[in-house]
Amino acid sequence: MANKNLNKAKEAKKDEFYTQLEDINNELRHYREHFRGKTVLCNCDDPRVSNFFKYFAYNFEFLGLKKLIATCYKSQDVNLFSEGTSEEAVYLVYEGDKNGNNIPDEDEIEVLPLKGDGDFRSAECIEFLKEANIVVTNPPFSLFREYVAQLIKYDKKFLIIGNVNAVTYKEIFPLIMSNQIWFGASI
């Protein structure tokens, strides 16, 4: 079934796949100490449905985060998790529990419009990138090389989920060889 869905996505040039919460937890549990006091950016995630956003929002105090920001490209498909009523790109900001219930409530999460389309390469999204200490996401596979190049250019720490075949990309392999990037603990 998974291969059938991937083939359909390839034919449709659609490479938006949401990472499962269990997979996120299995990988990020190895890096918990690296998040304390940091601003985390999930800049390729529809924050209304992103499991990365959910993971960080629900573990905000446990991880000792300073701030969580999530942005997405506006042309997200309507699906069963997202109302899809807005043609506007948005970003979400969460700065922790304010009412003591240790749950990220709606009134604690700022949902704000982006001026542009939410592309990670846009000027306003690059400003979020500059603010962030760590970037964590699952970028579009078709833009993986460009995405990693941007992270390297801005000297960002990052944890991204990507296709293992990316190691063969002429832009990625030298970064692995020079120890600038490496495989995650769960691979």
N, C-alpha and C positions, 0 to 999 in steps of 0.2 A: 504493500500500500504506500509506504513512504517513497519508494522509487517512482511510483506512478505519479504521486503529487509533485515530486521534484522535476520529473520530466515535463509535466504540465506547466510548472512554473518557468522552466527554461524556455519552453516554446512561447509562453506569454511574456517573456522578459521580465518576470516578476521575481524579485529575490528578497522579499520581505518575509522572514521566518522568525517567529517569536520563540525565544529560548525558554525551555521549561524551567520552572522554579526549582525543581529538584537538581537539575544540572547546574544552575547558578549556585545553589547552596553547596553542592559537592566541590565546585572549583573555588569559590570565594572563601570557604572555611579555612583554606590554607594561607590566606593573606589578611586575616582580620586585624592584626596589629598594625598593618600599614594604613589603615583608614582613620585611626584616632586623630581627631582634630582637623580633619581634611574636608575640603569641598569636593564632592563627587559629581561628575557630569556624565549623564547618559544622553548623548547627543544624536543618537540614531534610533530613538525609541518613542513610539507613540506613548506618552506618559499615562494616558488613560487606560492602556491595556498592557503596558510593559511589565514583565516580571522582574526586570532589573530594578525598575522604580519601586515595585512592591517590596522586593527584598531589602533595599536600602531604607525605605520608609519604615517598614516594620522592625528593622534592626538598627534604627538610627541611634538610639541611646546605647544599646549593647555595643555597637561599633565605636561609639563616641564621635560620631560625625559632627562637623561644623555646619554643613549645608549640603543639600541635595538639589540638583537642577536636572531637569529632563526636557529635551526638545524633540520635535519630530517634523518631518516633511509634511506639508499640508495635504497632499493628495493621497491620504490614507484611505483604503477601502473601508466601506461600512461593513462591520462584522457584528457578530452577536455580542461582543463585549463593548463596542463603542457605538454610541448613538449616531455618530457621523452627521450630526445636524449642522455642523459649522464647516464652512469652506476655509476657515481661518486657521493658520498654523498657530500653535500655542506652545507655551513652555510652562512648566510647573516648578515651583520652588517650595521646598520643605525645610524648615529650620528646627524641627523637633517638636516634641510633645509640649503643649502649653497648658493643658487642663489636668495633667496627672494620671490619665488613664492608660498611658503607654501605647496608644493606638493613634495612627495618623488620621485624624478626623478631617472632614471636608473643610471646616472653617480654619484649619491649621495649614492647609495646602493652598498656596496662591496659584491660581490659574490665570495666566496673563497672555494677551495676544502678542504675536511676533509681527513686526512690520512686513517682513518678507515671507518667503515660502518655507522657512525652517530648514533649508538645506545646510548641512554641516559646514559647507564652504562659504556661506554668506557672511557678510561683515558682522552682523549682530550675533550669529552663532559663534564666530571666532572670538568675540568679546567674552562669551561664556567660557570658551576654551581657555582663554588667558586667565580667567578667574579661578578655574578649577585646578586642583592639585593632582587629581587622578580621574581618568576617563575610563568608564566601564560600559561596554555595549556589545551589540552584535551588528556590525556595520553591513550595509548592502554588499553582497559578494562581488557584484559587478564593479564596485568602486573601492574594493579592498586596498589596492595598491595606492590609490590617491589618498585614501583615508589614513593609512599608516604613514605615508609621506608627510601629511599635515601634522600628525602627532609628533613625528621626529623633528620637523621644522620648528615647532613650538616647544620642544624639549619637555613633553608631557610624559608622566608615568601613566601607563595604561594597562588594562586587562580587557582584551577583546576576544570574542569568539569568532573564529574564522574557519574556513575550509582547510583541512590539513594539506591539501594540494598547493596552498599558497606558498609553501616552503620552496617550491620549484620556480616561483616567479623571480625573474632576474633582479627585481627591485627589493625583494624580501630576503632571498637567500644570503646576500652579503650582510644584512643586518643580523641574521642568526649567527653567521660565522664570526662577526665582530662582537658578539655577545651584547648587542644593543636590544635585541628581542629574543625571547626563548619560549619554548612550549610551556604550557601550564602544567600544574601538578597532576591533574586528572587525566592527561592524555596518555 
